[in-house]
Amino acid sequence: MLWYQFGPFEAYDAVGRSGDVLALTDSVLSQANNIEEAYYWRGRARLALGDPHAAADDWRTALRYNRNYLAPARALAEQGLTP
């Protein structure tokens, strides 16, 4: 379980392995669906894989779990969207 250990997400994202990020985040969220960081990273992966609407949904979900988490708010703003 990758609870609060996001190094693999960051590493795979940094080298463009979005499919691996998606697989890891889906695995985490299948066991605990309230981890905002997993939603953030899954949103990044979905955006990289060409699904901006799903990415925005994930970022909004991350913010629903933690309004103070700035990364998903910034990601939405970069896409010209509001939380």
N, CA, C and O atoms as a DFTB+ gen file, in Angstrom:
332 C
 N C O
     1  1       0.843      -1.184       0.000
     2  2       0.000       0.000       0.000
     3  2       0.886       1.244       0.000
     4  3       1.836       1.336       0.777
     5  1       0.577       2.180      -0.856
     6  2       1.389       3.388      -0.979
     7  2       0.743       4.588      -0.270
     8  3       0.655       5.677      -0.839
     9  1       0.303       4.384       0.943
    10  2      -0.274       5.501       1.687
    11  2       0.824       6.485       2.057
    12  3       1.805       6.121       2.705
    13  1       0.656       7.705       1.649
    14  2       1.561       8.785       1.997
    15  2       3.008       8.507       1.610
    16  3       3.937       9.005       2.245
    17  1       3.185       7.720       0.580
    18  2       4.492       7.488      -0.022
    19  2       4.339       7.738      -1.525
    20  3       4.016       6.831      -2.292
    21  1       4.573       8.967      -1.916
    22  2       4.258       9.365      -3.281
    23  2       5.469       9.401      -4.200
    24  3       5.363       9.828      -5.350
    25  1       6.601       8.965      -3.711
    26  2       7.800       8.932      -4.535
    27  2       7.626       8.193      -5.846
    28  3       8.068       8.689      -6.882
    29  1       6.991       7.011      -5.841
    30  2       6.785       6.318      -7.120
    31  2       5.928       7.123      -8.098
    32  3       6.192       7.125      -9.300
    33  1       4.908       7.803      -7.587
    34  2       4.071       8.626      -8.467
    35  2       4.916       9.720      -9.113
    36  3       4.865       9.934     -10.324
    37  1       5.690      10.404      -8.280
    38  2       6.535      11.498      -8.768
    39  2       7.569      10.995      -9.773
    40  3       7.798      11.621     -10.808
    41  1       8.182       9.875      -9.461
    42  2       9.223       9.341     -10.349
    43  2       8.650       8.920     -11.696
    44  3       9.191       9.278     -12.742
    45  1       7.567       8.166     -11.674
    46  2       6.954       7.737     -12.935
    47  2       6.447       8.934     -13.732
    48  3       6.574       8.970     -14.956
    49  1       5.878       9.906     -13.040
    50  2       5.392      11.103     -13.726
    51  2       6.553      11.851     -14.388
    52  3       6.431      12.318     -15.520
    53  1       7.661      11.958     -13.686
    54  2       8.815      12.710     -14.187
    55  2       9.396      12.114     -15.463
    56  3       9.971      12.836     -16.277
    57  1       9.252      10.805     -15.645
    58  2       9.805      10.168     -16.839
    59  2       8.721       9.792     -17.853
    60  3       8.973       9.036     -18.791
    61  1       7.519      10.326     -17.655
    62  2       6.467      10.134     -18.638
    63  2       5.765       8.783     -18.590
    64  3       5.132       8.382     -19.567
    65  1       5.865       8.084     -17.479
    66  2       5.210       6.772     -17.360
    67  2       3.823       6.935     -16.744
    68  3       3.541       6.426     -15.660
    69  1       2.980       7.646     -17.452
    70  2       1.645       7.979     -16.955
    71  2       0.785       6.746     -16.720
    72  3      -0.013       6.724     -15.783
    73  1       0.930       5.734     -17.542
    74  2       0.165       4.505     -17.343
    75  2       0.488       3.849     -16.014
    76  3      -0.390       3.291     -15.356
    77  1       1.756       3.920     -15.622
    78  2       2.151       3.361     -14.328
    79  2       1.607       4.200     -13.177
    80  3       1.191       3.654     -12.155
    81  1       1.608       5.515     -13.334
    82  2       1.018       6.382     -12.317
    83  2      -0.460       6.037     -12.162
    84  3      -0.968       5.918     -11.047
    85  1      -1.134       5.881     -13.280
    86  2      -2.565       5.552     -13.242
    87  2      -2.796       4.213     -12.544
    88  3      -3.699       4.096     -11.715
    89  1      -2.008       3.227     -12.864
    90  2      -2.167       1.912     -12.238
    91  2      -1.926       1.977     -10.729
    92  3      -2.680       1.387      -9.955
    93  1      -0.890       2.686     -10.312
    94  2      -0.594       2.794      -8.884
    95  2      -1.673       3.557      -8.135
    96  3      -2.100       3.140      -7.059
    97  1      -2.112       4.670      -8.700
    98  2      -3.134       5.452      -8.002
    99  2      -4.455       4.694      -7.954
   100  3      -5.158       4.746      -6.945
   101  1      -4.797       4.002      -9.011
   102  2      -6.022       3.194      -8.989
   103  2      -5.936       2.120      -7.909
   104  3      -6.926       1.839      -7.234
   105  1      -4.766       1.524      -7.741
   106  2      -4.579       0.511      -6.712
   107  2      -4.776       1.101      -5.316
   108  3      -5.461       0.514      -4.479
   109  1      -4.177       2.255      -5.071
   110  2      -4.326       2.917      -3.767
   111  2      -5.784       3.276      -3.522
   112  3      -6.328       3.002      -2.452
   113  1      -6.413       3.889      -4.517
   114  2      -7.789       4.354      -4.335
   115  2      -8.787       3.209      -4.223
   116  3      -9.877       3.399      -3.683
   117  1      -8.443       2.041      -4.713
   118  2      -9.345       0.896      -4.555
   119  2      -9.364       0.407      -3.113
   120  3     -10.304      -0.269      -2.692
   121  1      -8.321       0.751      -2.356
   122  2      -8.230       0.334      -0.960
   123  2      -8.636       1.435       0.011
   124  3      -9.090       1.152       1.120
   125  1      -8.478       2.673      -0.398
   126  2      -8.835       3.823       0.436
   127  2      -9.145       4.981      -0.503
   128  3      -8.241       5.549      -1.115
   129  1     -10.400       5.322      -0.614
   130  2     -10.799       6.295      -1.635
   131  2     -10.797       7.743      -1.157
   132  3     -11.414       8.600      -1.789
   133  1     -10.114       8.026      -0.056
   134  2     -10.119       9.392       0.463
   135  2      -8.715       9.999       0.569
   136  3      -8.479      10.871       1.406
   137  1      -7.808       9.550      -0.256
   138  2      -6.431      10.055      -0.202
   139  2      -6.253      11.096      -1.310
   140  3      -6.096      10.764      -2.485
   141  1      -6.282      12.343      -0.901
   142  2      -6.297      13.440      -1.872
   143  2      -5.078      13.448      -2.776
   144  3      -5.194      13.782      -3.956
   145  1      -3.912      13.089      -2.253
   146  2      -2.711      13.093      -3.081
   147  2      -2.804      12.083      -4.224
   148  3      -2.299      12.337      -5.318
   149  1      -3.437      10.957      -3.981
   150  2      -3.608       9.959      -5.042
   151  2      -4.493      10.523      -6.155
   152  3      -4.234      10.285      -7.335
   153  1      -5.537      11.269      -5.783
   154  2      -6.381      11.892      -6.801
   155  2      -5.603      12.924      -7.610
   156  3      -5.772      13.028      -8.825
   157  1      -4.752      13.685      -6.930
   158  2      -3.939      14.667      -7.644
   159  2      -3.056      13.985      -8.687
   160  3      -3.032      14.391      -9.849
   161  1      -2.329      12.947      -8.267
   162  2      -1.416      12.281      -9.201
   163  2      -2.174      11.551     -10.299
   164  3      -1.721      11.504     -11.443
   165  1      -3.330      10.979      -9.956
   166  2      -4.120      10.327     -11.007
   167  2      -4.592      11.372     -12.016
   168  3      -4.632      11.104     -13.217
   169  1      -4.946      12.555     -11.532
   170  2      -5.334      13.631     -12.444
   171  2      -4.205      14.012     -13.382
   172  3      -4.438      14.226     -14.572
   173  1      -2.992      14.099     -12.872
   174  2      -1.844      14.403     -13.732
   175  2      -1.665      13.329     -14.796
   176  3      -1.406      13.629     -15.962
   177  1      -1.805      12.080     -14.382
   178  2      -1.662      10.980     -15.340
   179  2      -2.756      11.034     -16.392
   180  3      -2.490      10.850     -17.580
   181  1      -3.967      11.283     -15.968
   182  2      -5.082      11.335     -16.925
   183  2      -4.911      12.482     -17.911
   184  3      -5.219      12.338     -19.094
   185  1      -4.424      13.611     -17.430
   186  2      -4.173      14.728     -18.337
   187  2      -3.113      14.337     -19.354
   188  3      -3.273      14.586     -20.549
   189  1      -2.039      13.730     -18.888
   190  2      -0.956      13.319     -19.791
   191  2      -1.428      12.284     -20.808
   192  3      -0.906      12.213     -21.920
   193  1      -2.414      11.486     -20.422
   194  2      -2.948      10.465     -21.327
   195  2      -4.076      10.997     -22.208
   196  3      -4.702      10.238     -22.948
   197  1      -4.334      12.316     -22.125
   198  2      -5.289      12.937     -23.035
   199  2      -6.721      13.020     -22.550
   200  3      -7.632      13.162     -23.365
   201  1      -6.952      12.933     -21.228
   202  2      -8.308      13.009     -20.706
   203  2      -8.427      14.152     -19.692
   204  3      -8.464      13.914     -18.485
   205  1      -8.487      15.402     -20.190
   206  2      -8.516      16.545     -19.280
   207  2      -9.760      16.613     -18.406
   208  3      -9.702      17.136     -17.293
   209  1     -10.877      16.096     -18.887
   210  2     -12.111      16.137     -18.084
   211  2     -11.985      15.226     -16.863
   212  3     -12.366      15.617     -15.759
   213  1     -11.459      14.026     -17.049
   214  2     -11.249      13.114     -15.920
   215  2     -10.201      13.683     -14.970
   216  3     -10.321      13.544     -13.752
   217  1      -9.177      14.322     -15.525
   218  2      -8.152      14.944     -14.685
   219  2      -8.783      16.009     -13.793
   220  3      -8.517      16.051     -12.592
   221  1      -9.611      16.860     -14.370
   222  2     -10.274      17.914     -13.598
   223  2     -11.168      17.310     -12.517
   224  3     -11.219      17.826     -11.400
   225  1     -11.863      16.238     -12.833
   226  2     -12.697      15.566     -11.833
   227  2     -11.847      15.078     -10.664
   228  3     -12.228      15.232      -9.504
   229  1     -10.689      14.487     -10.976
   230  2      -9.803      14.008      -9.908
   231  2      -9.292      15.168      -9.059
   232  3      -9.262      15.065      -7.832
   233  1      -8.898      16.249      -9.679
   234  2      -8.383      17.382      -8.915
   235  2      -9.462      17.991      -8.037
   236  3      -9.185      18.401      -6.910
   237  1     -10.672      18.054      -8.533
   238  2     -11.775      18.565      -7.711
   239  2     -12.066      17.622      -6.543
   240  3     -12.395      18.069      -5.444
   241  1     -11.944      16.333      -6.786
   242  2     -12.131      15.368      -5.697
   243  2     -11.041      15.540      -4.648
   244  3     -11.323      15.495      -3.450
   245  1      -9.812      15.734      -5.080
   246  2      -8.717      15.977      -4.135
   247  2      -9.025      17.186      -3.267
   248  3      -8.795      17.158      -2.058
   249  1      -9.539      18.239      -3.871
   250  2      -9.879      19.441      -3.114
   251  2     -11.066      19.226      -2.190
   252  3     -11.153      19.855      -1.136
   253  1     -11.972      18.351      -2.570
   254  2     -13.104      18.040      -1.695
   255  2     -12.597      17.378      -0.401
   256  3     -13.143      17.614       0.676
   257  1     -11.566      16.563      -0.516
   258  2     -11.005      15.916       0.667
   259  2     -10.083      16.834       1.459
   260  3      -9.943      16.669       2.670
   261  1      -9.449      17.807       0.787
   262  2      -8.539      18.708       1.484
   263  2      -8.489      20.038       0.744
   264  3      -7.739      20.189      -0.220
   265  1      -9.273      20.986       1.188
   266  2      -9.345      22.311       0.565
   267  2      -8.016      23.053       0.611
   268  3      -7.790      23.963      -0.186
   269  1      -7.136      22.676       1.534
   270  2      -5.863      23.370       1.703
   271  2      -4.740      22.805       0.833
   272  3      -3.614      23.301       0.872
   273  1      -5.038      21.788       0.062
   274  2      -4.030      21.156      -0.800
   275  2      -3.922      21.989      -2.080
   276  3      -4.836      21.992      -2.904
   277  1      -2.813      22.684      -2.236
   278  2      -2.680      23.667      -3.315
   279  2      -2.413      23.063      -4.692
   280  3      -2.798      23.659      -5.698
   281  1      -1.773      21.914      -4.770
   282  2      -1.390      21.345      -6.065
   283  2      -2.592      21.121      -6.989
   284  3      -2.507      21.490      -8.160
   285  1      -3.698      20.540      -6.532
   286  2      -4.828      20.364      -7.456
   287  2      -5.475      21.690      -7.855
   288  3      -5.959      21.831      -8.978
   289  1      -5.485      22.649      -6.950
   290  2      -6.032      23.963      -7.297
   291  2      -5.194      24.615      -8.378
   292  3      -5.731      25.218      -9.307
   293  1      -3.862      24.496      -8.261
   294  2      -2.968      25.043      -9.289
   295  2      -3.153      24.317     -10.618
   296  3      -3.154      24.939     -11.680
   297  1      -3.309      23.000     -10.549
   298  2      -3.496      22.222     -11.784
   299  2      -4.774      22.654     -12.499
   300  3      -4.787      22.790     -13.723
   301  1      -5.829      22.868     -11.749
   302  2      -7.077      23.343     -12.359
   303  2      -6.885      24.721     -12.973
   304  3      -7.333      24.975     -14.091
   305  1      -6.223      25.606     -12.247
   306  2      -5.983      26.964     -12.759
   307  2      -5.160      26.939     -14.037
   308  3      -5.410      27.722     -14.954
   309  1      -4.171      26.038     -14.104
   310  2      -3.358      25.924     -15.316
   311  2      -4.173      25.489     -16.511
   312  3      -3.814      25.784     -17.651
   313  1      -5.264      24.792     -16.264
   314  2      -6.163      24.365     -17.348
   315  2      -7.271      25.391     -17.590
   316  3      -8.150      25.170     -18.423
   317  1      -7.231      26.500     -16.873
   318  2      -8.241      27.540     -17.029
   319  2      -9.563      27.172     -16.394
   320  3     -10.613      27.664     -16.805
   321  1      -9.516      26.301     -15.385
   322  2     -10.727      25.825     -14.722
   323  2     -10.770      26.311     -13.296
   324  3      -9.745      26.697     -12.733
   325  1     -11.947      26.297     -12.707
   326  2     -12.102      26.675     -11.317
   327  2     -12.382      25.437     -10.480
   328  3     -12.932      24.448     -10.965
   329  1     -11.994      25.514      -9.221
   330  2     -12.276      24.374      -8.317
   331  2     -13.760      24.212      -8.156
   332  3     -14.208      23.316      -7.440
